[in-house]
Every structure is written in C-alpha cells, then in structure tokens.
Amino acid sequence: MALHKRNTSSDTTPTAAITVVERKAAARLATILVRKAAMQAGTVQVISPNGEQVELPAALADVMFRAAEIVAEGKHVTVLADEELMSTQDAAELLGVSRQYLVRLIDRGEIPAEMVGTHRRVHAKDIKTFKEARDAARNSALDRLTALSEDLGGYDLEKVSNTGSHR
C-alpha cells in the first residue's frame, strides 16, 4: 500500500511530481526484482558504489518491489511500520476521507484506536486492514453492477446504435 506521511509537523509543501526518468528507473527495478525472485527464490543483492554487497531478505525485496511498482505509476511512497501510531488527520488522508468521518468510524468501532492523552491514534496496520476491506467491498459491488449491466444488455452496442441514443 502506498503511504504518505509528513516528516515534520511543519512540512506543508506538496511533494514534487515523480519524473519520467524516475518512473522508468522504478519500472526497471520492479522488473529486475520480479525476475530475480522468480529465478533465485527471492535472492536480491545490492552493490554499493565502493563494491560492498548486501543480500536482501525476501521481505525487504518484496517491499522494494512494491515501492518500485508504485513509483513507476507516478505515485509517492512512504514505508510505515505496522505498529506505527498515526494521527487521525494522517490516517484520514491515507484513506482519502475527512478527519471527521474517520473519527466517526473510530467511534462506531469500525477502526480500532488508542487514546494518547486527549488524542486518538490509530495503528497503520489497522488503517491498511480497513482500506483493504473497504476496497474489496467496493470492487465486489462494482463487479455485481457490471454483471447486472451485462445481463440486461447494457454493453450491447448494436441496441444502442439501433435506437439512435448514443452520443
């Protein structure tokens, strides 16, 4: 999951767009990581400019692969530990909802939260879990809607062109 988190509370400037060169490099890295994983069961090595070699564990190679995929799509990535506590504002931004809506989800028990002083904090893993469930439900509903439209002939171009109602 692509995550964006501010480094400091005073960091309010938007992140610069990812360049085409960066996107191409990320796509190439993702391709190399997939090829390496398929050929050598996840063995990936990083070599520094001075020749030092480090073999990456499979979990780290997976994170690098996913990050490379996301950057190749032109999106920004930040890695968060599952246990990291987030403010309701940061969590809301991650989900693409308002902070007030997120607080209502917390109050209804749909997303677990902890109180730190007078502030609610949520674990990154709980936001990820909620987002995955929400997205799965959304995709399921879209699949049902598509199937219904197909059953009713909603995608039949001949019927649309014969009625003269296409635009």
C-alpha positions in Angstrom: 0.0 0.0 0.0 1.3 3.4 -0.9 1.6 5.5 2.2 2.4 9.2 2.5 3.4 10.6 5.8 4.7 14.0 6.7 8.2 14.0 8.2 7.6 17.0 10.4 4.5 18.9 11.5 5.7 22.0 9.7 6.1 20.2 6.4 3.1 21.5 4.4 4.6 21.8 1.0 3.3 19.3 -1.6 5.8 16.6 -2.7 7.3 17.2 -6.2 6.0 15.2 -9.0 7.8 12.0 -9.9 9.7 12.5 -13.1 9.6 10.2 -16.2 13.2 9.2 -15.6 12.4 8.2 -12.0 9.3 6.3 -13.2 11.3 4.4 -15.8 14.0 3.5 -13.3 11.4 2.3 -10.9 9.7 0.2 -13.6 13.1 -1.3 -14.5 13.9 -2.1 -10.8 10.5 -3.8 -10.4 11.1 -5.9 -13.5 14.6 -6.9 -12.2 13.2 -7.7 -8.7 10.4 -9.9 -10.2 12.9 -11.7 -12.5 15.3 -12.3 -9.6 12.6 -13.6 -7.3 11.4 -16.0 -10.0 14.9 -17.2 -10.8 16.5 -17.4 -7.4 13.7 -17.7 -4.8 13.9 -14.1 -3.8 17.7 -13.6 -3.6 18.4 -10.0 -4.3 21.8 -8.3 -3.9 22.5 -4.6 -3.6 26.0 -3.4 -4.5 27.3 0.0 -3.3 29.5 2.2 -5.4 32.5 1.0 -3.5 31.7 -2.6 -4.2 30.2 -3.6 -0.9 27.5 -6.3 -1.4 24.4 -6.9 0.7 22.0 -9.7 0.2 18.4 -8.6 0.9 16.0 -10.8 2.8 12.8 -11.7 0.8 10.7 -9.4 3.0 12.8 -6.4 2.1 13.0 -7.3 -1.6 9.1 -7.5 -1.5 8.9 -4.0 -0.1 11.3 -2.7 -2.6 9.4 -4.4 -5.4 6.1 -2.9 -4.3 7.6 0.5 -3.8 9.1 0.4 -7.3 5.8 -0.6 -8.8 4.1 2.4 -7.1 6.8 4.9 -8.1 6.6 3.5 -11.7 2.9 4.5 -11.6 3.9 8.1 -10.7 2.8 7.8 -7.1 4.8 8.7 -4.0 5.6 6.1 -1.4 6.4 6.1 2.3 7.0 3.0 4.3 5.4 2.8 7.7 5.8 0.0 10.3 2.5 -1.8 11.0 2.8 -0.8 14.7 3.3 2.9 14.0 0.7 5.2 15.5 -0.8 7.8 13.3 -2.9 10.9 14.0 -6.5 10.8 12.8 -5.6 13.5 10.2 -2.8 11.4 8.7 -5.0 8.3 8.7 -7.8 10.2 7.1 -5.5 11.5 4.3 -4.3 7.9 3.7 -7.9 6.7 3.3 -9.0 9.8 1.3 -11.7 10.8 3.8 -12.2 13.7 6.1 -10.8 13.5 9.6 -14.4 13.9 11.0 -15.6 10.9 9.0 -12.6 8.8 10.3 -13.4 9.8 13.9 -17.0 8.6 13.3 -15.6 5.2 12.0 -13.5 5.0 15.2 -16.4 5.9 17.5 -18.5 3.2 15.8 -15.8 0.7 16.4 -15.0 0.1 12.7 -11.4 1.1 13.1 -9.6 0.5 16.4 -7.8 3.4 18.1 -5.9 4.3 21.2 -6.2 7.4 23.3 -2.9 9.2 23.8 -3.7 12.0 26.2 -6.8 13.6 24.6 -5.9 12.5 21.1 -6.9 9.4 19.2 -4.1 7.4 17.5 -4.5 4.6 15.0 -2.1 1.9 14.0 -1.0 1.9 10.4 -1.9 -1.8 10.1 -5.5 -1.1 11.2 -5.8 1.6 8.5 -4.4 -0.8 5.9 -6.8 -3.6 7.0 -9.8 -1.2 6.9 -8.7 0.1 3.4 -8.3 -3.4 2.0 -11.7 -4.4 3.3 -13.4 -1.2 2.0 -11.7 -1.6 -1.4 -12.7 -5.3 -1.6 -16.3 -4.4 -0.8 -16.2 -1.6 -3.4 -14.8 -3.9 -6.1 -17.3 -6.6 -5.3 -20.2 -4.1 -5.7 -18.7 -2.9 -9.0 -18.4 -6.5 -10.2 -22.1 -7.1 -9.4 -23.1 -3.9 -11.1 -21.1 -4.8 -14.2 -22.6 -8.3 -14.3 -26.1 -6.9 -13.9 -25.5 -4.4 -16.7 -24.2 -7.2 -18.9 -27.2 -9.4 -18.1 -29.5 -6.5 -19.1 -27.6 -5.8 -22.3 -26.2 -2.5 -21.1 -23.0 -3.1 -23.0 -24.7 -4.2 -26.3 -23.6 -1.6 -28.8 -26.0 -2.8 -31.5 -29.0 -2.0 -29.4 -27.6 1.5 -28.5 -26.8 2.3 -32.1 -30.2 1.0 -33.4 -32.1 3.3 -31.0 -30.1 6.3 -32.0 -29.5 7.1 -28.4 -25.7 7.0 -28.5 -23.8 10.3 -28.2 
